[in-house]
Amino acid sequence: MSSGPVPPATGEFLRKARTFLELVKFEHTAFALPFAYMGMILARRTWPGWATFFWVTAAMVGARTAGMALNRLIDARIDAMNPRTSSRPSVTGAFPEAWTRWAVAGALALLLVSAAALNPLCLKLSPLALVLLTGYHYVKRFSFLCHFALGLVLALAPLGGWFGVTGRLEWQPFILSAAVLSWVAGFDIFYSLQDADFDRTHGLHSVPVRFGAARALRISAACHVATVLFLAVFAPVAGLGILYGAGVAVTGALLWTEHRLISGGNLSRINAAFFTVNGWVGIILLIFTFLDIFR
């Protein structure tokens, strides 16, 4: 039996919701979320409980949503001039700027509430997260290190998961965070190749603008070699075994595949390298880590 047509108000709300999810690329939360879960289960090498799982997830969603919504606000003028980004809802008006500001406020509120629900340490560290979530958008205006600034933001994921469980500062998850930082910086460098001419013309900074495409690809590859090394070093620190090692090997193969896809500066396959391959990195590592701990 048909449920009938969707009421106009409901239909409009659903359209705006879909537009917002497109605006913040919500599906890309999968890049960092697995690393938060890795930190969460490795902190005690056991399941921390559903309440902790919920609040870690909520904090990650709040942080990621706030970061992307802030990016759309801060870079609105730049996005409007760039042919690659000029069709974004934040530029076309499909999602009003005022609504984006409310979304930022709501996402930051979710982050703060989640941090408070986890433990006092997470709440005390939340201002640092707010500074990084806001500040990294400006780095490309003055430094080619912007890729590493983005990496630093996503590197908070395993720290948040780990500290959300333990409630105290510990050094071990910083190695995993270093792996995340170099991984993100590496793939952001080759992703920025497609904007190199635009960035150069408009006085924006990036590794491709500073060093050229060929050297940028080599720097990106070096970052990903560092990623695999950090992941390997993390194994004995976290007491992980052969299954985790297999996950690191698969990750290395994925990163190699990623660079093969764009070898020679072939930008036609950059979306496959960036979105498809990178989407699997965190998921693969989480699966193999989970199997190693709970086998």
N, C-alpha and C positions, 0 to 999 in steps of 0.2 A: 504494500500500500504506500503510495507516494506521501511524503511529508509536506508537500506543497512548496511553493516558491519561498525563497529566503526573503524576509522583510527587508525593505530598503536600508533601514538603519543598520541592521545586522550585516547586510552585504557590504555596506560602506566601511564598517568597522573591520571586517575580514580583509578587505582590500588594503586598508591602511596598515593592518597588522602584517600582511605579506610584504608590503612596501617597506616597512620598518625592518623586517628581517633581511630583506635584500640590502637595505641601506647599511646595516652593520655587519653584513655577511655572517649571519649568526652561525652558519654551518662551519665556519672556520674556527669556532670554539674548540673543535676536535683537535686542533694543532697543539694546544697547551693543556687541555683538560686531562689527557692520559698521564701527563707528567705530575700533575697534582695528585692523581690517584696513586701513582707510583710512590711519591713521597709519603702519602697517607698510610699505605700498607707496609712500607719498609721501615717506618719509624718504630713500629713495635713488632714487625714481622707477623702480624695477625690482623684479622678483620677488626676495625676500630668501632664498629657498630653503625647502625643506620642513621642515627642522629648526626654523628660526625660526618658521615658520607653526604648527607643532605646539606649540611652547612658548608662543607668544602665545595660542593658543587655550586651552591648558591653564591658563594663568594667569588668563584671563578666566573660564573655567568655575569655577575654584577660588574666585575672588573673588566672583563672582555667587552661587554656591551658599552660600558662607560668610555673605554678607550677608543672604540671605533666611532661612537657617536661624537665624541670630542674631536676626533680626526676630521669628521665631515664638517663640523662647525669651524674649526681652526683653519682648515685648508679649502674652505668653500670658494674663495676667490681664485686660488690656484687650480682647483678642479674645474672651474668654469672655463678657464683658458686652455686646458689640456684636452685635446680631442678624445683621448682614451677615457677620460673621466667626466666629460661634459654631459653625459646622459644619466649621471647618478641622480637619484631622487632628491638629494639635498641641493642639487644645482637646478633641476627642472622645476622644483616646487611641488613635486608629487608628494613629498613629505615636508610639511612646513617647518621652518627653522624654529619657531616657538615650540613645536611638538618635540623636536630634537633636543632642545634645552631641557624640557620636562623629562625626557627619556634619560638624559645624563643625570639629572637630579635623582630620579628613581633608581637608576643602576648604582649610583654611588651610595644611596641609602641602603640598598640591598647588600652592598659590600660591607658597609660599616656594621649593620645589624648582624650579618653572618660572622664577621670577625669577633664581635662581642659575644656571640653565642658559642663560639669555639673556646676561647680562653682569653685572659687579660693580655698575654703577650701579643696575640694576633691583633687585638684592638690597639695596643700601643704602636704596633708597626704599620697600622693602616694609613697614617698620614704619609709615610714614605711611599706607599703604593699610590696614593693620590697624587703626590708630586711627580712620580715617574709617569703615571698615566697621562698627566697633563703636559709635562715638559718634553717628552720625547718627540712630539709632533714638530717642535720648533728647531730641532737640531739640524735638519737638512737645510735650514736657512743660513747656517754658518759653518757646518763641518761635514766632511765626507764620512765621519764616524756615526752618522745617523742609523746605519744598519745595525751597529752594535748597541746603540741606544734602544732600538726596538727589541733586540735580543735580550737586553737586560730586563726589559719589562716582562717578557714571557718567561724569563729565567726565574721569576718570582713564583711560578706555579709549583715546582717541587718543594720549594721552601715553605710555601703556604700550606701544602698538604702535610708536610712533616711537622712543622711547628703547630699546626692545628690539632695534631694528635698529642705531641709531647708537652706543649705549653712552655718550652724553654729553648734557648738558642743552642744549637749543636752544629758542629763543623761538617759532618758527613754529607748532608744534602747539598752543600755548596759545590761539590764535585759534579753532581748531577745537574745542578743549575748551570755550571760552566759548559756542560755538554749542550744544554738547551740554548744558551747564549750563542755559542759558535754555530750551532745548527741553524738557528733563525737568521743570524747575520749572513751566513753563507747563502741561504736561499733568497734572502731579501736583496742581496747584491745582484744576483743574476736576474731577479724579477725587475729590478730597476733599470736593466739594460734597455727595456722598451721605452723608457722615458728619458734616456740620456740626452737626446737632442733638445727636447723641451726643457729639461733642467738646465742645460748649458746656456740656452738662450735666455732663460729667465733668472739666472743667477742663483739657482739652487745647487746644492752640493750632494755628491754621491761618489762612491768608489769608481763607477764607470766614467763619470765626468772628470774625476781627478786623474785616473790612471789609464783610461781607455778600455775598450771592450775586452781585448785579449788578456790584459793583465788583470782586469776585474774577474774574469772567469778563473784565472789561476788563484787569485786571492780567495774566491768563493770555494774552490776545491780545497785549498789549505784549511779553511774554516771547517770543512766537513771531515777532513782527515783528523783535525783536532777533536771534533765531535766524537768520532769513533774511539780515539785514544782516551778521552775523558770517560766515556762509557765503560771502556775496558778497565781503567784504573778504579772505577767505582765498584766493580765486582767484588774484590777482596775487602774493600772498606765496608760494604754492606753485607758481607757474608753470602754472596750469591754464587751459584754454581754453573754447571754446564748448560742448563736450559736457558738461563739468562745470557750466557755466552753465545748460544745459538741465536738468540734474539739480536745481540749486537752484530753478529755476522750478517744476519738478514738485513739489518739496518744499513750496514756498510754496503751491501749489494744494492739496496734501494738508492742510496746516495750516489753510487757509481752510475746506476741507470739514469738517474736524474741528470747527471752531467753529460752522459752520452747523448741524451735527448737534445741538449742545447749545444753540443760540441760544434765549434766553428761559428758560434754566434747565430745558430738557427733559431730565431725567435718565434717561428711558426708553431713550435711545439712547447713554448714556454708555459702555457697553461696546463698542459699535461704534466710537465715536470713540477710545476709549483703546486697545483691543487691536488692532483691525483697521487703522485708519488709521496709528497710531503704529508698528505693526509693519512698515509699508512704508517709513517715512522713511529709516532707516539703510540698508536694502537698496537703495532707489532711488539714494541718494547713492553707495553703494559701486559699484554697477553703472556709473553715469555717470562716476565717477572712474576706474574701471578702463578704461573705453572711451577716456577722454580721454588716459590715459597710454600705453596699449598699442595705440592705433589704427594 
